[in-house]
Amino acid sequence: MAVPKKRTGHSAQGHRRSNWKATKPETTKCPNCGETVLTHTVCTACGTYKGQPVSLKDRVEEVAEVKKPAKKSAKKVEEVKAEETTEVKEEVVEETKEETSEE
């Protein structure tokens, strides 16, 4: 097993450690909402990347927040939520088809 013959001095130790530095992460502004975002990542505020909507989760949550019926029957509420999510997914699929056909 390799063992150092001599102890490393303070100066040599400091010179070795001088290049070990933390760097700031690169950030940009979202073109859609203007919030500061890490580069090459989806915006956490609006769910877009390079100006195009990417996250389906955000859209489903927006629809769910808008319509909250009274809690009278759990079965009916579940059916309504399932219908809303399928409608939102269909809209997103239609939008992406239109965007790809335009390009």
Number of C-alpha atoms within 10 A of each C-alpha: 2 4 5 6 6 6 6 10 8 9 9 10 10 11 9 10 10 9 8 7 6 6 6 5 7 9 12 13 13 22 14 16 13 12 13 14 16 14 14 11 13 19 25 15 14 17 20 19 18 13 13 13 18 17 16 13 10 16 18 17 11 10 15 14 9 8 11 11 10 8 9 8 9 9 9 12 15 11 10 14 16 11 11 16 18 12 14 15 14 12 12 17 12 11 13 15 11 11 11 8 8 7 5
